[in-house]
Amino acid sequence: MRRMRSRRTTLAVPSSNPRFIEKARDLPADEVLLDLEDAVAASAKEGARAQVVAALNEGGWGGKVRVVRINDLETPWAYRDVIEVVEGAGAELDAIMLPKASDASHVQWLDRLLTQIERAMGYEVGRIGIEAQIEDARAMVGIDAIAAASPRLESLVLGPGDLMASINMKTLVVGEQPPGYTEGDAYHYIFMRILMAARAHDLQAIDGPYFNIRDVDAFTRVAERAAALGFDGKWVLHPSQIEAGNAVFSPSQDDYDHAELILDAYEHATKVEGRGAATLGDEMIDEASRKMALVIAAKGRAAGLPRTKRFEPPAD
């Protein structure tokens, strides 16, 4: 992947609320999203930009990925969001999230504007990434072009509420199966379509929020669905969801250790012994095993898991 940042949990924070911003600094989410869009009233949007710039420049975010969600391109706020935030705090910003990215041209617009600001401010061109939210039927149909629209792209993010409304899904509960849908998973195609586009272009795939913030068990259940398919993380709307999200999108300690052992054993077999396959205990491993282990090992490393087992070459 272009940038393997850990995004197990993305904490969405209203940029108009200083108390929430301050609290977010000490929470264990991998990514903090300072939101200028849905979480901020129209009357507060311009003032919220100054809050974002101040919060980024004040620092204290530790190793968190720092992202700002701007307003979408159909609003009167989008271009000023980008200009004021990037000119004011671009050196402290990791990525811009583009909501309602319905067309590749939306991503390309943001890419060009970021490039112009970076050059004008003397920033490294291309350092600030883009996360694109997939939120309507048009975006789903054109998702491959969106995923290929910019080398700045780091992730595709499901925006479930807007997408459900876009396709007239019969439900008022974001993330749950619609009433009357009793077989399978109503969201399976959506998840897999986003995942395939992301992986085809070396991007991360991030699940959207679960709105019942007090029901951690339900949050965990829907997060496990996304993680099982291969998603890299999920939005969280409340501190109570962070621990569960981090756990769901991290490999277990045993799985992480096993993946590292597979990589070590395969490297020893191919580079030292000159063989194309190897054994690890009673397990046969080959190139396909190595590729699968790379996925788990990368997730474990990004999550900061320590190794607790070491490879020992077989005795002659």
N, C-alpha and C positions, 0 to 999 in steps of 0.2 A: 504494500500500500504506500501511497505517496507520503503520508504522514501518519505513523502509527501512534497516535495519541490515544490514551485510554479514555473511553467515553462510556463506561459502564452505566453511569448515572449523569444526567444533565439536569441540574437544578434550575428551574425557571424562576426568576426573581423580578417582580415589578420594579422598574427603574424609577418610579415616582415615590417609592417608599424607602426612605433612608434607613429605617430600622431593619427592614428585611435585608437590605444590602449588607449592612454591618453584620448581621447574624450569619449570612451566607459565607462570610470569610472563614468561619471556624467549623463549617459543616464538611463532612468527608465525601462530598460529591466529587467526581472526577472533573466535571465541567460545570461552570456557572454561566448561566445565560441571563444577561441583563436585558430585560425585555422592554422595547419601546412600542410594541404593537398591541396585541389584544389585552394585555394586562394594564394598559395605561389609557385613561380616559382622554378623549380628544382635546379637552381643555388643558390637560397636563402634559401633552406630548413635547412641546417645545422646552418646557422647564425640565423635563426628564432627561433631555440630552445633556444638560449641564451636570446633572446628578451622575450620569454614566461617566462622563469625562473625569469628574472629580474622583469617583470610586476607583476607576482604573489607575489614575495617577497616584492615588494614595497607597496603592499596593496592598500587601498583606494577603495575597491570594495563594501563597504557597506554590505548589505545583499544579494548581487547577488550570484547566484550559479556559481561557477568558473569551467569551463570545458575546456579541451584542446582536439582538434581533431587531432589525429595522422594520419600518412599515412597508407594506407591499407597494409595488410600482403604480398601482391605480390610485394611490392616495396623494395628497399634496405634501406629504412629509418625507417621503423616501429619500430624495436626493439630499435634502438638508441633514437628515439623519446620518448619512454616510460622510458627508463633508465635515460636519461639526465634530463627530466622534473620531474620525480618523485623523483629521488635522489636530484635534485637541489631545488625543491619547493613543495615536496609532502605534507608538513604540511599545505600549502595554497591552496591545490587543492581539489575540491569536486568530480570530476569525469573525466574519460577519455572517449571520444567518439571514437568508432571504426567504421570507414567507411567500406562499402562493406562487411558487416558481412554476408557472403553467407552461412555459415555453423556453427553449434554449436561449432565445434572445434576451430573456430577463437576466439570466446568469451572465451572459456576455456583456450586457449593459453594466452590471455591477463590476465585473472584471475590469472593463475599460476605465470606469470611474476610479476604482481603487488604484489602477496603474498611474493615472494622471496625478492623483493626490500623493502617492508615494514618490513620484519623481519630483513634484513641487516641494515636498517636505524633506527630501533627501533620505527617505527610508529605502530599505532594500526592496526592490521591485519584486512582487510576487510572494512576499513573506506572509502577508495576511491571507488566510484561507477563506473559503466560502462553504457554508452548509446550506443545501437547498431543501426546502420543505415541499413535499409532494402532497397537495391538498385538494385536488379536484380531478375530475375525469379527464380533462384535457392533459393534465400533467401525466397521468397514468398512461395515456395513449402515446405520448411523446417522450416517455421517460428515458429511452436510450439516447436520444439527442440531448436531453438535459444533462445526463450523466457525462456526456462527452464534450460539454459546452466550454469548459475552462480547465486549464491545468491547476487552478487554485482550488477546485472542488475537493473537499475532504470527506463529505458524507451526504447521503440522502436520508432525509428525516420524514417519517410518516406524520402527517397532520390529520389525525383520525376524525375529529369533529367536523371540520370543513369538508373532508372527503366524503364522509357518510352523508352529509347534507347534499353534496354535489350529485350523488348518484341516487338520491331519494330513498336511502335506506330507512326502513321502518323501525326506528328506535330513538330513544332519547338518552340512552346510557352509553357514553363513549367507552368502547373497549369490550362491551359484552355482546353476546349473540343477540340479534334482533328477535323480537317475539315472533313465534311461528317457525323459526329456523331450528329444526330439531336434529338434523343429520349433518355431521361434519362441522366445518368451521367456515362461517360466512366471510371471514377475512383472509382465508388461505391464499387466494389468488393475489390479493393486494400485497400481502407479505412477500410472496415468492417473486412477484414482478419487480418490486423494489429491490429485493435481495439480488436477483439475477442482474439487474442493471448496475447495481453497485459493484458487485464482484467482477463483472465484465470490464469495468473501468477502474478497478483497484481503489474503490471507495468503501467507506464504512456504511453500514445500514443501521439506522437508529429508530427504535419504536417510539411512538408518541406517548402522551400522558394517559394515566388512568385517573378519572376525575373523582372517584369516591376516595378521598384522601385518608379517611379514618379506617378503611378496611384494608389493612396490610396483607391479610391472607388472600384477598381477591387480587390485589396488586401483584402479589407474588405469583399467583396462578397465571395471570395473563402475561407477566414478564417471562415466565418459564416457557410459554408457548413460543414467544419470539426468540428466546435464547436457543431453544431446541432446533429451530430452523437454521440458525447461524447468525442472527442479528448480534451486533456488537454492544448494544446498550439500549437504554430507555430513559425517557424524560421522567422526572419526579417533580411533584408539585408541593410536597410537604416533607419536612425533615424525617418524619416517621417512615417514609418510603426508601430513604437512601440506603440504609444498611441492607434491607432486603434486596434492593436492586444491585448493589455491589456484589452481594453473594451469588445471586442468580447468574450474573454475567461474568463471573470468575470461575475458572476450573477449580475443582477440588484439589487439595494438596496432593492427594494420591495420584490424580490424573495428571497434574502438572509434573510431578516427579517422574511418572512413567513416561510422559512425552519427552522429557529431557534425556532419560535413559535410552529411549529408542533412537534419538538423534545421535547420542554418543556411540551406541552400539553399531549403528549403520555407518557412521563415519569411520570407526575402527575397522569394520569389515571391508569397506571399499578402499580406504586409503592405506591401511597397514597390511591387511591380509589379501587385498586385491580380489575380493569376492563381491558379487552383485547382490547378495542377500546374506542375512545373518540370523542368528537366534538370540533371543533375550529370554533366558529361562526356557520355558517350553513354547515360547512364541516365535514364529517365523516372521521376520520383518524384511521389507524390500523398499523400493522407491516410493510405492504408494503409501506404505507405512510412514515413511519419512515426511511426505507431504501432509498427511493427517496430523502427525506429531508437531509439525511446524505451526499449525494453527493453534493447537492447545498451548504449546510453549510460548508463542507470541502473546496470547491472552494472559497467561500466567505472569510473564515478565512485565507486561504493561500494568498489571494489577499489583506489581511489587511483591509477588510471592517469593519466598526464599526456597532454595533447593535444600531438601533434607536427605536426599539419597545421591550417592555418587557411583558412576560406572566403574566397574572393575573388569578389565579385559580377561577373557577366559584363559585359563592356564593351558600351556602347550601339552 
